[in-house]
Amino acid sequence: MRRACTRARPAPGSRRVPAPARSCFRAVIELSKEEAFEVCGRLALVHQVLVRNGEPPAAIELAWVFDLIERRVAG
């Protein structure tokens, strides 16, 4: 894979962005019914937009996330 930029050093005057702090996640994330409903609704809307804009691979990935959340909420 080719690199987009072949410079060894940053351009003069550019600022380096520090690496983000390491995150620790809980084993279980709790959502209220309302929050889960809101997440699913927004995922469905974005899925429709992606399909309409000709982005089927991205729409399929988003549908997978929607299905996962729906299974956890309904199951």
A tleap script that builds the chain and sets N, CA, C and O, in Angstrom:
source leaprc.protein.ff14SB
mol = sequence {
  NMET ARG ARG ALA CYS THR ARG ALA ARG PRO
  ALA PRO GLY SER ARG ARG VAL PRO ALA PRO
  ALA ARG SER CYS PHE ARG ALA VAL ILE GLU
  LEU SER LYS GLU GLU ALA PHE GLU VAL CYS
  GLY ARG LEU ALA LEU VAL HIE GLN VAL LEU
  VAL ARG ASN GLY GLU PRO PRO ALA ALA ILE
  GLU LEU ALA TRP VAL PHE ASP LEU ILE GLU
  ARG ARG VAL ALA CGLY
}
set mol.1.N position { 0.847 -1.175 0.000 }
set mol.1.CA position { 0.000 0.000 0.000 }
set mol.1.C position { 0.889 1.233 0.000 }
set mol.1.O position { 1.823 1.329 0.796 }
set mol.2.N position { 0.605 2.168 -0.881 }
set mol.2.CA position { 1.411 3.377 -0.965 }
set mol.2.C position { 0.931 4.406 0.028 }
set mol.2.O position { -0.265 4.532 0.295 }
set mol.3.N position { 1.867 5.129 0.561 }
set mol.3.CA position { 1.532 6.223 1.474 }
set mol.3.C position { 1.121 7.429 0.657 }
set mol.3.O position { 1.677 7.683 -0.412 }
set mol.4.N position { 0.144 8.175 1.159 }
set mol.4.CA position { -0.323 9.366 0.460 }
set mol.4.C position { 0.737 10.460 0.488 }
set mol.4.O position { 0.847 11.249 -0.451 }
set mol.5.N position { 1.503 10.506 1.548 }
set mol.5.CA position { 2.516 11.544 1.697 }
set mol.5.C position { 3.857 10.858 1.932 }
set mol.5.O position { 3.972 9.976 2.783 }
set mol.6.N position { 4.855 11.263 1.184 }
set mol.6.CA position { 6.151 10.612 1.319 }
set mol.6.C position { 7.142 11.416 2.148 }
set mol.6.O position { 8.311 11.043 2.257 }
set mol.7.N position { 6.677 12.526 2.738 }
set mol.7.CA position { 7.574 13.337 3.559 }
set mol.7.C position { 8.005 12.575 4.797 }
set mol.7.O position { 7.190 11.923 5.450 }
set mol.8.N position { 9.278 12.656 5.116 }
set mol.8.CA position { 9.785 11.997 6.320 }
set mol.8.C position { 9.461 12.817 7.567 }
set mol.8.O position { 9.267 12.262 8.648 }
set mol.9.N position { 9.405 14.132 7.411 }
set mol.9.CA position { 9.138 15.020 8.545 }
set mol.9.C position { 7.900 15.855 8.267 }
set mol.9.O position { 7.553 16.072 7.106 }
set mol.10.N position { 7.226 16.327 9.311 }
set mol.10.CA position { 6.070 17.204 9.094 }
set mol.10.C position { 6.495 18.490 8.400 }
set mol.10.O position { 7.646 18.916 8.495 }
set mol.11.N position { 5.556 19.089 7.712 }
set mol.11.CA position { 5.833 20.360 7.037 }
set mol.11.C position { 6.186 21.413 8.074 }
set mol.11.O position { 5.707 21.341 9.206 }
set mol.12.N position { 7.025 22.405 7.711 }
set mol.12.CA position { 7.389 23.458 8.654 }
set mol.12.C position { 6.141 24.178 9.175 }
set mol.12.O position { 5.238 24.508 8.406 }
set mol.13.N position { 6.103 24.412 10.458 }
set mol.13.CA position { 4.987 25.122 11.064 }
set mol.13.C position { 3.784 24.251 11.396 }
set mol.13.O position { 2.824 24.727 12.001 }
set mol.14.N position { 3.824 22.971 11.003 }
set mol.14.CA position { 2.675 22.114 11.322 }
set mol.14.C position { 2.760 21.657 12.774 }
set mol.14.O position { 3.845 21.567 13.349 }
set mol.15.N position { 1.620 21.377 13.346 }
set mol.15.CA position { 1.574 20.936 14.746 }
set mol.15.C position { 1.215 19.463 14.798 }
set mol.15.O position { 0.346 18.999 14.059 }
set mol.16.N position { 1.868 18.754 15.648 }
set mol.16.CA position { 1.552 17.335 15.814 }
set mol.16.C position { 0.414 17.202 16.805 }
set mol.16.O position { 0.393 17.860 17.846 }
set mol.17.N position { -0.511 16.360 16.474 }
set mol.17.CA position { -1.646 16.088 17.353 }
set mol.17.C position { -1.235 14.973 18.299 }
set mol.17.O position { -0.782 13.920 17.849 }
set mol.18.N position { -1.386 15.185 19.613 }
set mol.18.CA position { -0.993 14.126 20.543 }
set mol.18.C position { -1.911 12.912 20.424 }
set mol.18.O position { -3.084 13.042 20.071 }
set mol.19.N position { -1.379 11.755 20.717 }
set mol.19.CA position { -2.172 10.520 20.679 }
set mol.19.C position { -3.237 10.582 21.764 }
set mol.19.O position { -2.986 11.103 22.851 }
set mol.20.N position { -4.425 10.055 21.478 }
set mol.20.CA position { -5.471 10.071 22.500 }
set mol.20.C position { -5.105 9.177 23.677 }
set mol.20.O position { -4.351 8.215 23.532 }
set mol.21.N position { -5.647 9.507 24.834 }
set mol.21.CA position { -5.402 8.690 26.018 }
set mol.21.C position { -6.040 7.319 25.827 }
set mol.21.O position { -7.072 7.196 25.167 }
set mol.22.N position { -5.443 6.318 26.387 }
set mol.22.CA position { -5.969 4.960 26.275 }
set mol.22.C position { -7.308 4.877 27.010 }
set mol.22.O position { -7.439 5.370 28.130 }
set mol.23.N position { -8.292 4.255 26.377 }
set mol.23.CA position { -9.628 4.149 26.962 }
set mol.23.C position { -9.835 2.783 27.587 }
set mol.23.O position { -9.307 1.778 27.110 }
set mol.24.N position { -10.605 2.760 28.654 }
set mol.24.CA position { -11.006 1.518 29.284 }
set mol.24.C position { -12.527 1.445 29.219 }
set mol.24.O position { -13.221 2.387 29.603 }
set mol.25.N position { -13.032 0.328 28.732 }
set mol.25.CA position { -14.468 0.179 28.581 }
set mol.25.C position { -15.008 -0.828 29.585 }
set mol.25.O position { -14.324 -1.778 29.966 }
set mol.26.N position { -16.250 -0.601 30.006 }
set mol.26.CA position { -16.905 -1.547 30.894 }
set mol.26.C position { -17.301 -2.784 30.098 }
set mol.26.O position { -17.438 -2.723 28.876 }
set mol.27.N position { -17.485 -3.898 30.784 }
set mol.27.CA position { -17.861 -5.138 30.118 }
set mol.27.C position { -19.275 -5.063 29.555 }
set mol.27.O position { -19.555 -5.653 28.511 }
set mol.28.N position { -20.166 -4.347 30.232 }
set mol.28.CA position { -21.561 -4.224 29.810 }
set mol.28.C position { -21.931 -2.753 29.769 }
set mol.28.O position { -21.606 -1.992 30.681 }
set mol.29.N position { -22.612 -2.362 28.702 }
set mol.29.CA position { -23.099 -0.997 28.577 }
set mol.29.C position { -24.608 -1.039 28.703 }
set mol.29.O position { -25.275 -1.784 27.985 }
set mol.30.N position { -25.142 -0.255 29.599 }
set mol.30.CA position { -26.580 -0.244 29.821 }
set mol.30.C position { -27.206 0.960 29.117 }
set mol.30.O position { -26.723 2.087 29.232 }
set mol.31.N position { -28.288 0.696 28.390 }
set mol.31.CA position { -29.056 1.749 27.738 }
set mol.31.C position { -30.506 1.630 28.179 }
set mol.31.O position { -31.011 0.525 28.379 }
set mol.32.N position { -31.167 2.756 28.327 }
set mol.32.CA position { -32.605 2.715 28.609 }
set mol.32.C position { -33.331 2.308 27.321 }
set mol.32.O position { -32.732 2.314 26.245 }
set mol.33.N position { -34.606 1.957 27.423 }
set mol.33.CA position { -35.388 1.621 26.233 }
set mol.33.C position { -35.422 2.798 25.268 }
set mol.33.O position { -35.320 2.622 24.054 }
set mol.34.N position { -35.564 3.983 25.814 }
set mol.34.CA position { -35.628 5.175 24.981 }
set mol.34.C position { -34.313 5.398 24.229 }
set mol.34.O position { -34.314 5.736 23.046 }
set mol.35.N position { -33.200 5.206 24.924 }
set mol.35.CA position { -31.892 5.373 24.275 }
set mol.35.C position { -31.689 4.336 23.177 }
set mol.35.O position { -31.228 4.671 22.085 }
set mol.36.N position { -32.026 3.089 23.455 }
set mol.36.CA position { -31.882 2.029 22.455 }
set mol.36.C position { -32.776 2.312 21.252 }
set mol.36.O position { -32.353 2.128 20.111 }
set mol.37.N position { -34.013 2.761 21.497 }
set mol.37.CA position { -34.931 3.098 20.419 }
set mol.37.C position { -34.360 4.235 19.571 }
set mol.37.O position { -34.424 4.187 18.343 }
set mol.38.N position { -33.811 5.243 20.215 }
set mol.38.CA position { -33.217 6.380 19.508 }
set mol.38.C position { -32.033 5.939 18.646 }
set mol.38.O position { -31.904 6.369 17.500 }
set mol.39.N position { -31.176 5.088 19.195 }
set mol.39.CA position { -30.016 4.586 18.445 }
set mol.39.C position { -30.483 3.818 17.213 }
set mol.39.O position { -29.982 4.043 16.112 }
set mol.40.N position { -31.445 2.909 17.398 }
set mol.40.CA position { -31.941 2.111 16.269 }
set mol.40.C position { -32.588 2.994 15.208 }
set mol.40.O position { -32.391 2.776 14.013 }
set mol.41.N position { -33.354 3.984 15.637 }
set mol.41.CA position { -33.985 4.889 14.687 }
set mol.41.C position { -32.976 5.660 13.858 }
set mol.41.O position { -33.132 5.799 12.645 }
set mol.42.N position { -31.947 6.157 14.513 }
set mol.42.CA position { -30.915 6.910 13.784 }
set mol.42.C position { -30.111 6.007 12.853 }
set mol.42.O position { -29.751 6.417 11.749 }
set mol.43.N position { -29.829 4.787 13.290 }
set mol.43.CA position { -29.122 3.838 12.418 }
set mol.43.C position { -29.955 3.532 11.178 }
set mol.43.O position { -29.418 3.453 10.073 }
set mol.44.N position { -31.260 3.360 11.354 }
set mol.44.CA position { -32.131 3.080 10.216 }
set mol.44.C position { -32.152 4.254 9.240 }
set mol.44.O position { -32.119 4.046 8.028 }
set mol.45.N position { -32.206 5.478 9.750 }
set mol.45.CA position { -32.200 6.655 8.874 }
set mol.45.C position { -30.900 6.769 8.089 }
set mol.45.O position { -30.920 7.027 6.885 }
set mol.46.N position { -29.783 6.580 8.755 }
set mol.46.CA position { -28.487 6.673 8.071 }
set mol.46.C position { -28.348 5.548 7.050 }
set mol.46.O position { -27.779 5.752 5.978 }
set mol.47.N position { -28.860 4.368 7.374 }
set mol.47.CA position { -28.832 3.240 6.431 }
set mol.47.C position { -29.551 3.627 5.143 }
set mol.47.O position { -29.040 3.377 4.051 }
set mol.48.N position { -30.734 4.236 5.258 }
set mol.48.CA position { -31.489 4.659 4.077 }
set mol.48.C position { -30.712 5.677 3.250 }
set mol.48.O position { -30.702 5.604 2.022 }
set mol.49.N position { -30.073 6.613 3.910 }
set mol.49.CA position { -29.292 7.635 3.203 }
set mol.49.C position { -28.122 6.994 2.455 }
set mol.49.O position { -27.843 7.352 1.311 }
set mol.50.N position { -27.443 6.054 3.098 }
set mol.50.CA position { -26.315 5.383 2.442 }
set mol.50.C position { -26.770 4.599 1.211 }
set mol.50.O position { -26.111 4.631 0.172 }
set mol.51.N position { -27.883 3.904 1.330 }
set mol.51.CA position { -28.405 3.152 0.182 }
set mol.51.C position { -28.766 4.112 -0.943 }
set mol.51.O position { -28.426 3.871 -2.102 }
set mol.52.N position { -29.456 5.200 -0.605 }
set mol.52.CA position { -29.858 6.198 -1.601 }
set mol.52.C position { -28.662 6.826 -2.296 }
set mol.52.O position { -28.727 7.149 -3.483 }
set mol.53.N position { -27.561 7.003 -1.555 }
set mol.53.CA position { -26.373 7.651 -2.113 }
set mol.53.C position { -25.415 6.669 -2.776 }
set mol.53.O position { -24.301 7.042 -3.143 }
set mol.54.N position { -25.837 5.426 -2.929 }
set mol.54.CA position { -25.014 4.442 -3.639 }
set mol.54.C position { -23.838 3.927 -2.849 }
set mol.54.O position { -22.773 3.689 -3.418 }
set mol.55.N position { -24.000 3.749 -1.558 }
set mol.55.CA position { -22.934 3.232 -0.693 }
set mol.55.C position { -23.360 1.903 -0.058 }
set mol.55.O position { -23.433 1.811 1.167 }
set mol.56.N position { -23.642 0.872 -0.866 }
set mol.56.CA position { -24.132 -0.385 -0.295 }
set mol.56.C position { -23.189 -1.047 0.712 }
set mol.56.O position { -23.681 -1.576 1.708 }
set mol.57.N position { -21.867 -1.051 0.518 }
set mol.57.CA position { -21.012 -1.695 1.533 }
set mol.57.C position { -21.131 -1.030 2.908 }
set mol.57.O position { -21.188 -1.717 3.928 }
set mol.58.N position { -21.169 0.298 2.932 }
set mol.58.CA position { -21.313 1.009 4.207 }
set mol.58.C position { -22.692 0.753 4.799 }
set mol.58.O position { -22.826 0.614 6.014 }
set mol.59.N position { -23.717 0.689 3.956 }
set mol.59.CA position { -25.074 0.423 4.424 }
set mol.59.C position { -25.173 -0.969 5.036 }
set mol.59.O position { -25.863 -1.158 6.037 }
set mol.60.N position { -24.496 -1.932 4.449 }
set mol.60.CA position { -24.511 -3.303 4.982 }
set mol.60.C position { -23.832 -3.351 6.346 }
set mol.60.O position { -24.328 -4.013 7.258 }
set mol.61.N position { -22.709 -2.661 6.496 }
set mol.61.CA position { -22.027 -2.627 7.796 }
set mol.61.C position { -22.900 -1.978 8.859 }
set mol.61.O position { -22.953 -2.449 9.995 }
set mol.62.N position { -23.580 -0.904 8.498 }
set mol.62.CA position { -24.459 -0.220 9.437 }
set mol.62.C position { -25.654 -1.095 9.798 }
set mol.62.O position { -26.103 -1.093 10.944 }
set mol.63.N position { -26.167 -1.839 8.826 }
set mol.63.CA position { -27.280 -2.757 9.101 }
set mol.63.C position { -26.860 -3.827 10.099 }
set mol.63.O position { -27.669 -4.261 10.920 }
set mol.64.N position { -25.598 -4.258 10.034 }
set mol.64.CA position { -25.094 -5.250 10.992 }
set mol.64.C position { -25.149 -4.688 12.414 }
set mol.64.O position { -25.540 -5.391 13.345 }
set mol.65.N position { -24.762 -3.431 12.579 }
set mol.65.CA position { -24.807 -2.794 13.905 }
set mol.65.C position { -26.248 -2.699 14.389 }
set mol.65.O position { -26.539 -2.993 15.548 }
set mol.66.N position { -27.152 -2.286 13.495 }
set mol.66.CA position { -28.570 -2.196 13.845 }
set mol.66.C position { -29.092 -3.560 14.299 }
set mol.66.O position { -29.765 -3.657 15.325 }
set mol.67.N position { -28.786 -4.608 13.539 }
set mol.67.CA position { -29.247 -5.956 13.886 }
set mol.67.C position { -28.710 -6.394 15.236 }
set mol.67.O position { -29.438 -7.004 16.018 }
set mol.68.N position { -27.459 -6.097 15.524 }
set mol.68.CA position { -26.872 -6.457 16.806 }
set mol.68.C position { -27.615 -5.802 17.954 }
set mol.68.O position { -27.967 -6.463 18.931 }
set mol.69.N position { -27.852 -4.509 17.838 }
set mol.69.CA position { -28.558 -3.792 18.911 }
set mol.69.C position { -29.989 -4.312 19.034 }
set mol.69.O position { -30.488 -4.510 20.141 }
set mol.70.N position { -30.643 -4.531 17.899 }
set mol.70.CA position { -32.017 -5.026 17.949 }
set mol.70.C position { -32.099 -6.400 18.621 }
set mol.70.O position { -33.009 -6.650 19.412 }
set mol.71.N position { -31.157 -7.287 18.312 }
set mol.71.CA position { -31.134 -8.619 18.950 }
set mol.71.C position { -30.948 -8.508 20.456 }
set mol.71.O position { -31.592 -9.224 21.223 }
set mol.72.N position { -30.064 -7.605 20.878 }
set mol.72.CA position { -29.818 -7.454 22.329 }
set mol.72.C position { -31.023 -6.880 23.046 }
set mol.72.O position { -31.321 -7.278 24.172 }
set mol.73.N position { -31.722 -5.947 22.409 }
set mol.73.CA position { -32.869 -5.310 23.049 }
set mol.73.C position { -34.067 -6.267 23.065 }
set mol.73.O position { -34.749 -6.399 24.082 }
set mol.74.N position { -34.314 -6.925 21.943 }
set mol.74.CA position { -35.497 -7.790 21.835 }
set mol.74.C position { -35.255 -9.175 22.406 }
set mol.74.O position { -36.211 -9.885 22.721 }
set mol.75.N position { -34.007 -9.572 22.545 }
set mol.75.CA position { -33.694 -10.937 22.968 }
set mol.75.C position { -33.661 -11.037 24.433 }
set mol.75.O position { -33.413 -12.115 24.973 }
savepdb mol mol.pdb
quit
